[in-house]
Amino acid sequence: MSYKIGKVEDFKTVNKGKGFTVIPTGKIDPAFSITYINLTDGRDPGDIDKVTEVNPGNNVLYILMKGEIAFTLYGESTETVTLKEKEYIYLTPGTKYEITGSGELALVMTPAYSDKTFYHPKKT
């Protein structure tokens, strides 16, 4: 039997911008990782001129635990999807997006987070 327990007192909060903090839970397993995101009338990414893009070989699942968060998805057209508590959005490689609103999200990344999980190109 094997297990790992993550305790909130072991996590450190990182301020990423106005109304935007993240709480990484550390490396759980090479296959996946979890980060908690708190937005208070905030935006991810913090830079208004950029979007987030999921890089090849990575997938991300955002689960909204509290609040209401809008995901603006950029592609051939622009679409905004609003999540309410206990709803989720699964994003595959190449998806460009930004997040706005107020709430608490759990971000599950496969494989585990690295500096190659996301890219932040300019918004076009």
C-alpha positions in Angstrom: 0.0 0.0 0.0 1.2 3.5 -0.8 -0.3 6.9 -0.3 0.5 10.6 0.0 -1.4 13.1 2.0 -1.3 16.8 1.3 -1.9 19.1 4.2 -3.0 22.7 3.8 -0.4 23.9 6.3 2.4 22.6 4.1 1.3 24.7 1.0 2.5 28.1 0.2 0.4 30.8 -1.4 1.9 32.7 -4.3 0.5 36.0 -5.5 0.4 36.1 -9.3 -1.4 39.4 -9.8 -4.2 41.6 -8.7 -6.9 39.3 -7.2 -5.0 36.2 -8.4 -3.2 33.7 -6.1 -2.1 30.1 -6.6 -1.4 27.4 -4.0 0.7 24.7 -5.5 0.5 21.4 -3.6 4.0 20.1 -4.6 4.8 17.1 -6.7 2.5 14.3 -6.0 3.4 12.0 -8.9 5.0 12.5 -12.3 1.7 11.6 -13.9 -0.3 14.5 -12.4 -0.3 17.5 -10.1 -2.8 19.8 -8.4 -2.8 23.6 -7.9 -5.5 25.6 -6.2 -6.3 29.0 -7.7 -8.1 31.8 -6.0 -9.5 34.7 -8.0 -11.2 37.8 -6.5 -12.4 39.9 -9.4 -9.1 38.6 -10.9 -7.7 37.3 -14.2 -5.4 34.5 -15.2 -3.0 35.2 -16.7 -2.4 38.3 -14.7 -1.0 40.2 -17.8 -4.1 41.6 -19.6 -2.3 41.4 -23.0 -1.6 37.7 -22.8 -3.6 34.4 -22.8 -2.7 31.0 -21.5 -2.0 28.1 -24.0 -1.8 24.4 -23.0 1.4 23.1 -24.5 1.6 19.8 -26.5 1.7 16.7 -24.3 -0.3 18.3 -21.5 -3.9 18.3 -20.5 -5.6 20.4 -17.8 -8.8 20.0 -15.8 -10.2 23.0 -13.9 -12.8 22.2 -11.3 -14.7 25.1 -9.8 -15.1 24.6 -6.0 -16.6 28.0 -5.1 -17.9 31.1 -7.0 -18.4 31.8 -10.6 -15.6 31.9 -13.2 -15.6 32.7 -16.9 -13.3 31.0 -19.4 -12.8 32.8 -22.6 -11.6 30.4 -25.3 -9.7 31.6 -28.3 -9.6 29.8 -31.6 -11.2 30.3 -35.0 -13.9 32.1 -33.0 -14.0 33.3 -29.4 -16.3 31.6 -26.9 -17.0 32.4 -23.2 -18.0 29.6 -20.9 -19.1 30.4 -17.3 -18.6 27.7 -14.7 -20.6 27.5 -11.5 -19.8 25.5 -8.4 -18.9 21.8 -9.0 -18.6 22.3 -12.8 -15.4 21.7 -14.7 -13.7 22.4 -18.0 -11.1 20.0 -19.6 -8.6 21.6 -21.9 -6.3 19.9 -24.4 -3.1 20.9 -26.0 -3.2 24.0 -28.2 -6.2 25.5 -26.3 -5.8 29.3 -25.7 -7.8 30.9 -23.0 -8.1 33.3 -20.1 -10.0 33.1 -16.8 -11.9 35.9 -15.1 -14.2 36.2 -12.1 -14.2 35.3 -8.4 -13.9 31.8 -7.1 -11.7 28.9 -6.0 -10.6 26.4 -8.6 -8.7 23.1 -8.4 -6.4 22.7 -11.4 -5.4 19.1 -12.2 -2.5 18.8 -14.7 -1.4 15.7 -16.6 1.5 15.1 -16.6 2.6 16.9 -13.4 3.2 20.7 -13.7 6.5 21.8 -15.2 7.6 25.1 -16.8 6.6 23.4 -20.1 2.9 22.9 -19.2 1.7 26.4 -20.3 2.8 29.1 -22.7 1.6 32.7 -22.5 1.4 34.2 -26.0 0.1 37.7 -26.7 -3.7 38.0 -27.1 -4.5 38.5 -30.7 
